[in-house]
Amino acid sequence: MKFHTKNVHFQEKLDTREVSKTKPIYQTSAFSFTDLEDMEDFFQGKKGYMYTRVGNPNTDDLGKGVADLEGAPAGVASASGISAIMGGVLAVAKAGDHVVATEDLYGGTYQLFANELKDFGIEVSFASFENLDQVEAAVKENTVLLYTESVTNPLLRVEDIKGVVALGKRLGLKTMVDNTFPSPYLVRPYELGADLVAHSATKYIGGHSDVSAGVLVGGEALVAKAKSKIVNLGANLGPFDGWLGCRGLKTLSLRMERQSANGKKLAEHLRGKGDLGRVYYPEFVSERGNGAIVTIDLGENYDLHSFFKNLDWVKVVPTLAGVETSVTYPVGTSHRPVPKETRDRLGVTETMVRISVGIEDAEDINGVFDRALEAAKK
Ligand SMILES: *Cc1c(COP(=O)(O)O)cnc(C)c1O
């Protein structure tokens, strides 16, 4: 099956006992046993479910569905992107170990790495992954993991995943990639050799801004280890949220196709204006497109506050990837905890706006930004 077909039919082969056209929601905290033999069957691995924190068909489908699209043998869903990342890191690193992570991390991941992991005894160093020599220089005796993102936020740096994987292999380290921004429609890090791939399914996998969820995919053994962390730390996803994630996932390829095409059109349109500080849009993410996030630096010619006041139907929201076009202000949200000095070094400015391009008509999207910019012109 090709990607679009596989994408929409991912769930059907997962359970053959059903007669309903779509998967029902197993809105239950536990599954009953008919007798003690039946109970024994669960523990022998002959029967699927016992207790929802440990496993539920709706959440399992989401993990398996994303794994399938990523070309990975196993996947597990969790309560959020952050808990999927946590599960992945804890599957590889334990107290006394060291992780090298990219410095241009998603803000929430930065918080997890900089503030929480050290309480688990795991040390994290941040390095510029643009320069793999710097990454190698940050590796220590006790380093076990290289951690990066396939396309970064908000500057949209496209990671050299093959290069990071090769470095990891040479040094005997695992590699983990957050693939939230491009989604498996555009990039499949597991196929490029990464050991673990994490997603905030809150974003493109869900696609409708109505669910918080995460997915971690990889090989059987590592994912099983990550799943036991997720289960034992209570970071499991609820059945309805798993179901919503699956409903969203079915249209991933359709949405990404349209959103990437719209993203490219908007980036070109905004670049054509010539008086914006800068328009960030990747040169090349994949043959299928370059994604649907466009970051603009308003620069000196536009007033930031008027721009945000004149966005008409475009909402200002601290998330991305929904079917509706939205914008966010990185310095005021995701990068608020990042020290100004680091922001300056990364190039995240006070006049920067991140646009998440939706599925509307490209002409309408371009038009709404034309009007906002016109109103904001100094
Ligand atoms: C949103 C996001 C996360 C965190 O996901 P949650 O679902 O909010 O926990 C991690 N990485 C990236 C790149 C994200 O955009």
The ligand as an ORCA input file, in Angstrom:
! r2SCAN-3c Opt
* xyz 0 1
  C       3.968     20.434     21.208
  C       5.290     19.803     21.050
  C       5.799     18.918     22.006
  C       5.053     18.598     23.295
  O       3.875     17.952     23.056
  P       2.629     17.975     24.077
  O       1.630     17.153     23.371
  O       2.245     19.401     24.268
  O       3.110     17.373     25.334
  C       7.021     18.324     21.774
  N       7.734     18.614     20.675
  C       7.293     19.476     19.746
  C       8.139     19.739     18.556
  C       6.059     20.099     19.882
  O       5.632     20.969     18.964
*
